[in-house]
């Protein structure tokens, strides 16, 4: 039973390190572009 818990803790730690590494090194920046949209005002 102790081996399973140790293996599970090890997998969680490796997963956390992988997720943190991807967050720092991965390209997570959004695509930027200009958006133009006409505005119609109903001012009487």
mmCIF entry with sequence, helices, sheets and N, C-alpha, C, O atoms, coordinates in Angstrom:
data_MODEL
# 
_entry.id   MODEL 
# 
_entity.id                         1 
_entity.type                       polymer 
_entity.pdbx_number_of_molecules   1 
# 
_entity_poly.entity_id                      1 
_entity_poly.type                           'polypeptide(L)' 
_entity_poly.nstd_linkage                   no 
_entity_poly.nstd_monomer                   no 
_entity_poly.pdbx_seq_one_letter_code       
;(UNK)(UNK)(UNK)(UNK)(UNK)(UNK)(UNK)(UNK)(UNK)(UNK)(UNK)(UNK)(UNK)(UNK)(UNK)(UNK)
(UNK)(UNK)(UNK)(UNK)(UNK)(UNK)(UNK)(UNK)(UNK)(UNK)(UNK)(UNK)(UNK)(UNK)(UNK)(UNK)
(UNK)(UNK)(UNK)(UNK)(UNK)(UNK)(UNK)(UNK)(UNK)(UNK)(UNK)(UNK)
;
_entity_poly.pdbx_seq_one_letter_code_can   XXXXXXXXXXXXXXXXXXXXXXXXXXXXXXXXXXXXXXXXXXXX 
_entity_poly.pdbx_strand_id                 A 
# 
loop_
_entity_poly_seq.entity_id 
_entity_poly_seq.num 
_entity_poly_seq.mon_id 
_entity_poly_seq.hetero 
1 1  UNK n 
1 2  UNK n 
1 3  UNK n 
1 4  UNK n 
1 5  UNK n 
1 6  UNK n 
1 7  UNK n 
1 8  UNK n 
1 9  UNK n 
1 10 UNK n 
1 11 UNK n 
1 12 UNK n 
1 13 UNK n 
1 14 UNK n 
1 15 UNK n 
1 16 UNK n 
1 17 UNK n 
1 18 UNK n 
1 19 UNK n 
1 20 UNK n 
1 21 UNK n 
1 22 UNK n 
1 23 UNK n 
1 24 UNK n 
1 25 UNK n 
1 26 UNK n 
1 27 UNK n 
1 28 UNK n 
1 29 UNK n 
1 30 UNK n 
1 31 UNK n 
1 32 UNK n 
1 33 UNK n 
1 34 UNK n 
1 35 UNK n 
1 36 UNK n 
1 37 UNK n 
1 38 UNK n 
1 39 UNK n 
1 40 UNK n 
1 41 UNK n 
1 42 UNK n 
1 43 UNK n 
1 44 UNK n 
# 
_struct_asym.id          A 
_struct_asym.entity_id   1 
# 
_struct_conf.conf_type_id            HELX_P 
_struct_conf.id                      HELX_P1 
_struct_conf.pdbx_PDB_helix_id       AA1 
_struct_conf.beg_label_comp_id       UNK 
_struct_conf.beg_label_asym_id       A 
_struct_conf.beg_label_seq_id        2 
_struct_conf.pdbx_beg_PDB_ins_code   ? 
_struct_conf.end_label_comp_id       UNK 
_struct_conf.end_label_asym_id       A 
_struct_conf.end_label_seq_id        25 
_struct_conf.pdbx_end_PDB_ins_code   ? 
_struct_conf.beg_auth_comp_id        UNK 
_struct_conf.beg_auth_asym_id        A 
_struct_conf.beg_auth_seq_id         2 
_struct_conf.end_auth_comp_id        UNK 
_struct_conf.end_auth_asym_id        A 
_struct_conf.end_auth_seq_id         25 
_struct_conf.pdbx_PDB_helix_class    1 
_struct_conf.details                 ? 
_struct_conf.pdbx_PDB_helix_length   24 
# 
_struct_conf_type.id          HELX_P 
_struct_conf_type.criteria    ? 
_struct_conf_type.reference   ? 
# 
loop_
_atom_site.group_PDB 
_atom_site.id 
_atom_site.type_symbol 
_atom_site.label_atom_id 
_atom_site.label_alt_id 
_atom_site.label_comp_id 
_atom_site.label_asym_id 
_atom_site.label_entity_id 
_atom_site.label_seq_id 
_atom_site.pdbx_PDB_ins_code 
_atom_site.Cartn_x 
_atom_site.Cartn_y 
_atom_site.Cartn_z 
_atom_site.occupancy 
_atom_site.B_iso_or_equiv 
_atom_site.pdbx_formal_charge 
_atom_site.auth_seq_id 
_atom_site.auth_comp_id 
_atom_site.auth_asym_id 
_atom_site.auth_atom_id 
_atom_site.pdbx_PDB_model_num 
ATOM 1   N N  . UNK A 1 1  ? 0.826   -1.205 0.000   1.00 0.00 ? 1  UNK A N  1 
ATOM 2   C CA . UNK A 1 1  ? 0.000   0.000  0.000   1.00 0.00 ? 1  UNK A CA 1 
ATOM 3   C C  . UNK A 1 1  ? 0.861   1.256  0.000   1.00 0.00 ? 1  UNK A C  1 
ATOM 4   O O  . UNK A 1 1  ? 0.516   2.252  -0.636  1.00 0.00 ? 1  UNK A O  1 
ATOM 5   N N  . UNK A 1 2  ? 1.972   1.207  0.708   1.00 0.00 ? 2  UNK A N  1 
ATOM 6   C CA . UNK A 1 2  ? 2.871   2.346  0.769   1.00 0.00 ? 2  UNK A CA 1 
ATOM 7   C C  . UNK A 1 2  ? 3.513   2.647  -0.579  1.00 0.00 ? 2  UNK A C  1 
ATOM 8   O O  . UNK A 1 2  ? 3.768   3.808  -0.897  1.00 0.00 ? 2  UNK A O  1 
ATOM 9   N N  . UNK A 1 3  ? 3.777   1.610  -1.375  1.00 0.00 ? 3  UNK A N  1 
ATOM 10  C CA . UNK A 1 3  ? 4.351   1.812  -2.703  1.00 0.00 ? 3  UNK A CA 1 
ATOM 11  C C  . UNK A 1 3  ? 3.386   2.559  -3.612  1.00 0.00 ? 3  UNK A C  1 
ATOM 12  O O  . UNK A 1 3  ? 3.802   3.414  -4.393  1.00 0.00 ? 3  UNK A O  1 
ATOM 13  N N  . UNK A 1 4  ? 2.118   2.244  -3.514  1.00 0.00 ? 4  UNK A N  1 
ATOM 14  C CA . UNK A 1 4  ? 1.121   2.905  -4.361  1.00 0.00 ? 4  UNK A CA 1 
ATOM 15  C C  . UNK A 1 4  ? 1.030   4.389  -4.008  1.00 0.00 ? 4  UNK A C  1 
ATOM 16  O O  . UNK A 1 4  ? 0.945   5.235  -4.899  1.00 0.00 ? 4  UNK A O  1 
ATOM 17  N N  . UNK A 1 5  ? 1.046   4.700  -2.741  1.00 0.00 ? 5  UNK A N  1 
ATOM 18  C CA . UNK A 1 5  ? 0.970   6.099  -2.305  1.00 0.00 ? 5  UNK A CA 1 
ATOM 19  C C  . UNK A 1 5  ? 2.228   6.852  -2.739  1.00 0.00 ? 5  UNK A C  1 
ATOM 20  O O  . UNK A 1 5  ? 2.133   7.989  -3.202  1.00 0.00 ? 5  UNK A O  1 
ATOM 21  N N  . UNK A 1 6  ? 3.398   6.240  -2.598  1.00 0.00 ? 6  UNK A N  1 
ATOM 22  C CA . UNK A 1 6  ? 4.639   6.884  -3.035  1.00 0.00 ? 6  UNK A CA 1 
ATOM 23  C C  . UNK A 1 6  ? 4.617   7.118  -4.546  1.00 0.00 ? 6  UNK A C  1 
ATOM 24  O O  . UNK A 1 6  ? 5.020   8.182  -5.015  1.00 0.00 ? 6  UNK A O  1 
ATOM 25  N N  . UNK A 1 7  ? 4.152   6.139  -5.298  1.00 0.00 ? 7  UNK A N  1 
ATOM 26  C CA . UNK A 1 7  ? 4.084   6.290  -6.752  1.00 0.00 ? 7  UNK A CA 1 
ATOM 27  C C  . UNK A 1 7  ? 3.101   7.380  -7.134  1.00 0.00 ? 7  UNK A C  1 
ATOM 28  O O  . UNK A 1 7  ? 3.361   8.148  -8.060  1.00 0.00 ? 7  UNK A O  1 
ATOM 29  N N  . UNK A 1 8  ? 1.984   7.460  -6.444  1.00 0.00 ? 8  UNK A N  1 
ATOM 30  C CA . UNK A 1 8  ? 0.986   8.488  -6.723  1.00 0.00 ? 8  UNK A CA 1 
ATOM 31  C C  . UNK A 1 8  ? 1.530   9.878  -6.400  1.00 0.00 ? 8  UNK A C  1 
ATOM 32  O O  . UNK A 1 8  ? 1.326   10.816 -7.171  1.00 0.00 ? 8  UNK A O  1 
ATOM 33  N N  . UNK A 1 9  ? 2.210   10.017 -5.285  1.00 0.00 ? 9  UNK A N  1 
ATOM 34  C CA . UNK A 1 9  ? 2.810   11.300 -4.917  1.00 0.00 ? 9  UNK A CA 1 
ATOM 35  C C  . UNK A 1 9  ? 3.880   11.686 -5.937  1.00 0.00 ? 9  UNK A C  1 
ATOM 36  O O  . UNK A 1 9  ? 3.972   12.855 -6.311  1.00 0.00 ? 9  UNK A O  1 
ATOM 37  N N  . UNK A 1 10 ? 4.669   10.757 -6.382  1.00 0.00 ? 10 UNK A N  1 
ATOM 38  C CA . UNK A 1 10 ? 5.692   11.011 -7.387  1.00 0.00 ? 10 UNK A CA 1 
ATOM 39  C C  . UNK A 1 10 ? 5.060   11.462 -8.705  1.00 0.00 ? 10 UNK A C  1 
ATOM 40  O O  . UNK A 1 10 ? 5.563   12.390 -9.338  1.00 0.00 ? 10 UNK A O  1 
ATOM 41  N N  . UNK A 1 11 ? 3.982   10.831 -9.122  1.00 0.00 ? 11 UNK A N  1 
ATOM 42  C CA . UNK A 1 11 ? 3.297   11.226 -10.355 1.00 0.00 ? 11 UNK A CA 1 
ATOM 43  C C  . UNK A 1 11 ? 2.690   12.617 -10.235 1.00 0.00 ? 11 UNK A C  1 
ATOM 44  O O  . UNK A 1 11 ? 2.712   13.384 -11.198 1.00 0.00 ? 11 UNK A O  1 
ATOM 45  N N  . UNK A 1 12 ? 2.157   12.950 -9.086  1.00 0.00 ? 12 UNK A N  1 
ATOM 46  C CA . UNK A 1 12 ? 1.594   14.288 -8.874  1.00 0.00 ? 12 UNK A CA 1 
ATOM 47  C C  . UNK A 1 12 ? 2.699   15.337 -8.940  1.00 0.00 ? 12 UNK A C  1 
ATOM 48  O O  . UNK A 1 12 ? 2.511   16.393 -9.545  1.00 0.00 ? 12 UNK A O  1 
ATOM 49  N N  . UNK A 1 13 ? 3.835   15.062 -8.332  1.00 0.00 ? 13 UNK A N  1 
ATOM 50  C CA . UNK A 1 13 ? 4.956   16.010 -8.355  1.00 0.00 ? 13 UNK A CA 1 
ATOM 51  C C  . UNK A 1 13 ? 5.477   16.175 -9.782  1.00 0.00 ? 13 UNK A C  1 
ATOM 52  O O  . UNK A 1 13 ? 5.720   17.300 -10.218 1.00 0.00 ? 13 UNK A O  1 
ATOM 53  N N  . UNK A 1 14 ? 5.649   15.084 -10.508 1.00 0.00 ? 14 UNK A N  1 
ATOM 54  C CA . UNK A 1 14 ? 6.113   15.163 -11.898 1.00 0.00 ? 14 UNK A CA 1 
ATOM 55  C C  . UNK A 1 14 ? 5.102   15.912 -12.757 1.00 0.00 ? 14 UNK A C  1 
ATOM 56  O O  . UNK A 1 14 ? 5.490   16.704 -13.616 1.00 0.00 ? 14 UNK A O  1 
ATOM 57  N N  . UNK A 1 15 ? 3.821   15.674 -12.539 1.00 0.00 ? 15 UNK A N  1 
ATOM 58  C CA . UNK A 1 15 ? 2.793   16.385 -13.288 1.00 0.00 ? 15 UNK A CA 1 
ATOM 59  C C  . UNK A 1 15 ? 2.798   17.869 -12.996 1.00 0.00 ? 15 UNK A C  1 
ATOM 60  O O  . UNK A 1 15 ? 2.621   18.679 -13.906 1.00 0.00 ? 15 UNK A O  1 
ATOM 61  N N  . UNK A 1 16 ? 2.996   18.239 -11.744 1.00 0.00 ? 16 UNK A N  1 
ATOM 62  C CA . UNK A 1 16 ? 3.055   19.657 -11.379 1.00 0.00 ? 16 UNK A CA 1 
ATOM 63  C C  . UNK A 1 16 ? 4.266   20.336 -12.001 1.00 0.00 ? 16 UNK A C  1 
ATOM 64  O O  . UNK A 1 16 ? 4.161   21.461 -12.491 1.00 0.00 ? 16 UNK A O  1 
ATOM 65  N N  . UNK A 1 17 ? 5.411   19.666 -11.987 1.00 0.00 ? 17 UNK A N  1 
ATOM 66  C CA . UNK A 1 17 ? 6.617   20.224 -12.605 1.00 0.00 ? 17 UNK A CA 1 
ATOM 67  C C  . UNK A 1 17 ? 6.408   20.377 -14.110 1.00 0.00 ? 17 UNK A C  1 
ATOM 68  O O  . UNK A 1 17 ? 6.816   21.385 -14.689 1.00 0.00 ? 17 UNK A O  1 
ATOM 69  N N  . UNK A 1 18 ? 5.789   19.409 -14.740 1.00 0.00 ? 18 UNK A N  1 
ATOM 70  C CA . UNK A 1 18 ? 5.515   19.497 -16.173 1.00 0.00 ? 18 UNK A CA 1 
ATOM 71  C C  . UNK A 1 18 ? 4.557   20.623 -16.497 1.00 0.00 ? 18 UNK A C  1 
ATOM 72  O O  . UNK A 1 18 ? 4.755   21.339 -17.478 1.00 0.00 ? 18 UNK A O  1 
ATOM 73  N N  . UNK A 1 19 ? 3.534   20.789 -15.702 1.00 0.00 ? 19 UNK A N  1 
ATOM 74  C CA . UNK A 1 19 ? 2.564   21.870 -15.923 1.00 0.00 ? 19 UNK A CA 1 
ATOM 75  C C  . UNK A 1 19 ? 3.206   23.238 -15.710 1.00 0.00 ? 19 UNK A C  1 
ATOM 76  O O  . UNK A 1 19 ? 2.958   24.161 -16.486 1.00 0.00 ? 19 UNK A O  1 
ATOM 77  N N  . UNK A 1 20 ? 4.008   23.377 -14.694 1.00 0.00 ? 20 UNK A N  1 
ATOM 78  C CA . UNK A 1 20 ? 4.697   24.643 -14.445 1.00 0.00 ? 20 UNK A CA 1 
ATOM 79  C C  . UNK A 1 20 ? 5.693   24.938 -15.563 1.00 0.00 ? 20 UNK A C  1 
ATOM 80  O O  . UNK A 1 20 ? 5.813   26.086 -15.992 1.00 0.00 ? 20 UNK A O  1 
ATOM 81  N N  . UNK A 1 21 ? 6.397   23.936 -16.032 1.00 0.00 ? 21 UNK A N  1 
ATOM 82  C CA . UNK A 1 21 ? 7.338   24.120 -17.131 1.00 0.00 ? 21 UNK A CA 1 
ATOM 83  C C  . UNK A 1 21 ? 6.630   24.541 -18.407 1.00 0.00 ? 21 UNK A C  1 
ATOM 84  O O  . UNK A 1 21 ? 7.120   25.411 -19.128 1.00 0.00 ? 21 UNK A O  1 
ATOM 85  N N  . UNK A 1 22 ? 5.499   23.945 -18.693 1.00 0.00 ? 22 UNK A N  1 
ATOM 86  C CA . UNK A 1 22 ? 4.743   24.324 -19.886 1.00 0.00 ? 22 UNK A CA 1 
ATOM 87  C C  . UNK A 1 22 ? 4.200   25.741 -19.765 1.00 0.00 ? 22 UNK A C  1 
ATOM 88  O O  . UNK A 1 22 ? 4.164   26.473 -20.754 1.00 0.00 ? 22 UNK A O  1 
ATOM 89  N N  . UNK A 1 23 ? 3.782   26.136 -18.579 1.00 0.00 ? 23 UNK A N  1 
ATOM 90  C CA . UNK A 1 23 ? 3.251   27.481 -18.381 1.00 0.00 ? 23 UNK A CA 1 
ATOM 91  C C  . UNK A 1 23 ? 4.346   28.528 -18.575 1.00 0.00 ? 23 UNK A C  1 
ATOM 92  O O  . UNK A 1 23 ? 4.083   29.607 -19.106 1.00 0.00 ? 23 UNK A O  1 
ATOM 93  N N  . UNK A 1 24 ? 5.564   28.221 -18.153 1.00 0.00 ? 24 UNK A N  1 
ATOM 94  C CA . UNK A 1 24 ? 6.653   29.190 -18.295 1.00 0.00 ? 24 UNK A CA 1 
ATOM 95  C C  . UNK A 1 24 ? 7.274   29.161 -19.691 1.00 0.00 ? 24 UNK A C  1 
ATOM 96  O O  . UNK A 1 24 ? 7.669   30.205 -20.210 1.00 0.00 ? 24 UNK A O  1 
ATOM 97  N N  . UNK A 1 25 ? 7.364   27.993 -20.297 1.00 0.00 ? 25 UNK A N  1 
ATOM 98  C CA . UNK A 1 25 ? 8.080   27.863 -21.566 1.00 0.00 ? 25 UNK A CA 1 
ATOM 99  C C  . UNK A 1 25 ? 7.155   27.762 -22.776 1.00 0.00 ? 25 UNK A C  1 
ATOM 100 O O  . UNK A 1 25 ? 7.591   28.009 -23.901 1.00 0.00 ? 25 UNK A O  1 
ATOM 101 N N  . UNK A 1 26 ? 5.899   27.407 -22.570 1.00 0.00 ? 26 UNK A N  1 
ATOM 102 C CA . UNK A 1 26 ? 4.974   27.271 -23.677 1.00 0.00 ? 26 UNK A CA 1 
ATOM 103 C C  . UNK A 1 26 ? 4.526   28.619 -24.200 1.00 0.00 ? 26 UNK A C  1 
ATOM 104 O O  . UNK A 1 26 ? 4.593   29.625 -23.493 1.00 0.00 ? 26 UNK A O  1 
ATOM 105 N N  . UNK A 1 27 ? 4.069   28.635 -25.440 1.00 0.00 ? 27 UNK A N  1 
ATOM 106 C CA . UNK A 1 27 ? 3.595   29.880 -26.041 1.00 0.00 ? 27 UNK A CA 1 
ATOM 107 C C  . UNK A 1 27 ? 2.115   30.038 -25.719 1.00 0.00 ? 27 UNK A C  1 
ATOM 108 O O  . UNK A 1 27 ? 1.257   29.483 -26.405 1.00 0.00 ? 27 UNK A O  1 
ATOM 109 N N  . UNK A 1 28 ? 1.824   30.802 -24.669 1.00 0.00 ? 28 UNK A N  1 
ATOM 110 C CA . UNK A 1 28 ? 0.448   30.972 -24.227 1.00 0.00 ? 28 UNK A CA 1 
ATOM 111 C C  . UNK A 1 28 ? -0.097  32.358 -24.557 1.00 0.00 ? 28 UNK A C  1 
ATOM 112 O O  . UNK A 1 28 ? -1.163  32.739 -24.075 1.00 0.00 ? 28 UNK A O  1 
ATOM 113 N N  . UNK A 1 29 ? 0.632   33.114 -25.379 1.00 0.00 ? 29 UNK A N  1 
ATOM 114 C CA . UNK A 1 29 ? 0.176   34.466 -25.694 1.00 0.00 ? 29 UNK A CA 1 
ATOM 115 C C  . UNK A 1 29 ? -0.964  34.412 -26.709 1.00 0.00 ? 29 UNK A C  1 
ATOM 116 O O  . UNK A 1 29 ? -0.924  33.598 -27.632 1.00 0.00 ? 29 UNK A O  1 
ATOM 117 N N  . UNK A 1 30 ? -1.970  35.257 -26.558 1.00 0.00 ? 30 UNK A N  1 
ATOM 118 C CA . UNK A 1 30 ? -3.099  35.254 -27.484 1.00 0.00 ? 30 UNK A CA 1 
ATOM 119 C C  . UNK A 1 30 ? -2.718  35.903 -28.815 1.00 0.00 ? 30 UNK A C  1 
ATOM 120 O O  . UNK A 1 30 ? -1.790  36.709 -28.890 1.00 0.00 ? 30 UNK A O  1 
ATOM 121 N N  . UNK A 1 31 ? -3.449  35.535 -29.849 1.00 0.00 ? 31 UNK A N  1 
ATOM 122 C CA . UNK A 1 31 ? -3.251  36.136 -31.156 1.00 0.00 ? 31 UNK A CA 1 
ATOM 123 C C  . UNK A 1 31 ? -3.888  37.521 -31.138 1.00 0.00 ? 31 UNK A C  1 
ATOM 124 O O  . UNK A 1 31 ? -5.050  37.677 -30.763 1.00 0.00 ? 31 UNK A O  1 
ATOM 125 N N  . UNK A 1 32 ? -3.116  38.523 -31.546 1.00 0.00 ? 32 UNK A N  1 
ATOM 126 C CA . UNK A 1 32 ? -3.613  39.887 -31.504 1.00 0.00 ? 32 UNK A CA 1 
ATOM 127 C C  . UNK A 1 32 ? -3.901  40.366 -32.917 1.00 0.00 ? 32 UNK A C  1 
ATOM 128 O O  . UNK A 1 32 ? -3.173  40.055 -33.860 1.00 0.00 ? 32 UNK A O  1 
ATOM 129 N N  . UNK A 1 33 ? -4.974  41.126 -33.039 1.00 0.00 ? 33 UNK A N  1 
ATOM 130 C CA . UNK A 1 33 ? -5.329  41.699 -34.324 1.00 0.00 ? 33 UNK A CA 1 
ATOM 131 C C  . UNK A 1 33 ? -6.265  42.867 -34.125 1.00 0.00 ? 33 UNK A C  1 
ATOM 132 O O  . UNK A 1 33 ? -6.922  42.982 -33.090 1.00 0.00 ? 33 UNK A O  1 
ATOM 133 N N  . UNK A 1 34 ? -6.323  43.734 -35.122 1.00 0.00 ? 34 UNK A N  1 
ATOM 134 C CA . UNK A 1 34 ? -7.185  44.903 -35.024 1.00 0.00 ? 34 UNK A CA 1 
ATOM 135 C C  . UNK A 1 34 ? -8.606  44.523 -35.414 1.00 0.00 ? 34 UNK A C  1 
ATOM 136 O O  . UNK A 1 34 ? -8.825  43.831 -36.408 1.00 0.00 ? 34 UNK A O  1 
ATOM 137 N N  . UNK A 1 35 ? -9.561  44.979 -34.627 1.00 0.00 ? 35 UNK A N  1 
ATOM 138 C CA . UNK A 1 35 ? -10.970 44.697 -34.885 1.00 0.00 ? 35 UNK A CA 1 
ATOM 139 C C  . UNK A 1 35 ? -11.699 46.024 -35.023 1.00 0.00 ? 35 UNK A C  1 
ATOM 140 O O  . UNK A 1 35 ? -11.641 46.869 -34.129 1.00 0.00 ? 35 UNK A O  1 
ATOM 141 N N  . UNK A 1 36 ? -12.379 46.202 -36.135 1.00 0.00 ? 36 UNK A N  1 
ATOM 142 C CA . UNK A 1 36 ? -13.181 47.410 -36.332 1.00 0.00 ? 36 UNK A CA 1 
ATOM 143 C C  . UNK A 1 36 ? -14.626 46.997 -36.551 1.00 0.00 ? 36 UNK A C  1 
ATOM 144 O O  . UNK A 1 36 ? -14.912 46.067 -37.306 1.00 0.00 ? 36 UNK A O  1 
ATOM 145 N N  . UNK A 1 37 ? -15.534 47.696 -35.883 1.00 0.00 ? 37 UNK A N  1 
ATOM 146 C CA . UNK A 1 37 ? -16.948 47.371 -35.976 1.00 0.00 ? 37 UNK A CA 1 
ATOM 147 C C  . UNK A 1 37 ? -17.728 48.673 -35.923 1.00 0.00 ? 37 UNK A C  1 
ATOM 148 O O  . UNK A 1 37 ? -17.545 49.457 -34.992 1.00 0.00 ? 37 UNK A O  1 
ATOM 149 N N  . UNK A 1 38 ? -18.595 48.925 -36.900 1.00 0.00 ? 38 UNK A N  1 
ATOM 150 C CA . UNK A 1 38 ? -19.362 50.169 -36.878 1.00 0.00 ? 38 UNK A CA 1 
ATOM 151 C C  . UNK A 1 38 ? -20.389 50.173 -35.752 1.00 0.00 ? 38 UNK A C  1 
ATOM 152 O O  . UNK A 1 38 ? -20.943 49.136 -35.386 1.00 0.00 ? 38 UNK A O  1 
ATOM 153 N N  . UNK A 1 39 ? -20.626 51.362 -35.217 1.00 0.00 ? 39 UNK A N  1 
ATOM 154 C CA . UNK A 1 39 ? -21.588 51.522 -34.139 1.00 0.00 ? 39 UNK A CA 1 
ATOM 155 C C  . UNK A 1 39 ? -22.737 52.382 -34.646 1.00 0.00 ? 39 UNK A C  1 
ATOM 156 O O  . UNK A 1 39 ? -22.516 53.470 -35.177 1.00 0.00 ? 39 UNK A O  1 
ATOM 157 N N  . UNK A 1 40 ? -23.967 51.895 -34.482 1.00 0.00 ? 40 UNK A N  1 
ATOM 158 C CA . UNK A 1 40 ? -25.150 52.641 -34.897 1.00 0.00 ? 40 UNK A CA 1 
ATOM 159 C C  . UNK A 1 40 ? -25.818 53.190 -33.646 1.00 0.00 ? 40 UNK A C  1 
ATOM 160 O O  . UNK A 1 40 ? -26.184 52.426 -32.753 1.00 0.00 ? 40 UNK A O  1 
ATOM 161 N N  . UNK A 1 41 ? -25.983 54.518 -33.571 1.00 0.00 ? 41 UNK A N  1 
ATOM 162 C CA . UNK A 1 41 ? -26.608 55.150 -32.427 1.00 0.00 ? 41 UNK A CA 1 
ATOM 163 C C  . UNK A 1 41 ? -28.010 55.588 -32.821 1.00 0.00 ? 41 UNK A C  1 
ATOM 164 O O  . UNK A 1 41 ? -28.195 56.204 -33.871 1.00 0.00 ? 41 UNK A O  1 
ATOM 165 N N  . UNK A 1 42 ? -28.989 55.281 -31.997 1.00 0.00 ? 42 UNK A N  1 
ATOM 166 C CA . UNK A 1 42 ? -30.378 55.682 -32.241 1.00 0.00 ? 42 UNK A CA 1 
ATOM 167 C C  . UNK A 1 42 ? -30.700 56.933 -31.431 1.00 0.00 ? 42 UNK A C  1 
ATOM 168 O O  . UNK A 1 42 ? -31.517 56.899 -30.511 1.00 0.00 ? 42 UNK A O  1 
ATOM 169 N N  . UNK A 1 43 ? -30.053 58.024 -31.780 1.00 0.00 ? 43 UNK A N  1 
ATOM 170 C CA . UNK A 1 43 ? -30.281 59.290 -31.081 1.00 0.00 ? 43 UNK A CA 1 
ATOM 171 C C  . UNK A 1 43 ? -31.274 60.110 -31.900 1.00 0.00 ? 43 UNK A C  1 
ATOM 172 O O  . UNK A 1 43 ? -30.956 60.524 -33.015 1.00 0.00 ? 43 UNK A O  1 
ATOM 173 N N  . UNK A 1 44 ? -32.452 60.348 -31.374 1.00 0.00 ? 44 UNK A N  1 
ATOM 174 C CA . UNK A 1 44 ? -33.475 61.114 -32.081 1.00 0.00 ? 44 UNK A CA 1 
ATOM 175 C C  . UNK A 1 44 ? -33.561 62.518 -31.566 1.00 0.00 ? 44 UNK A C  1 
ATOM 176 O O  . UNK A 1 44 ? -34.374 63.305 -32.052 1.00 0.00 ? 44 UNK A O  1 
# 
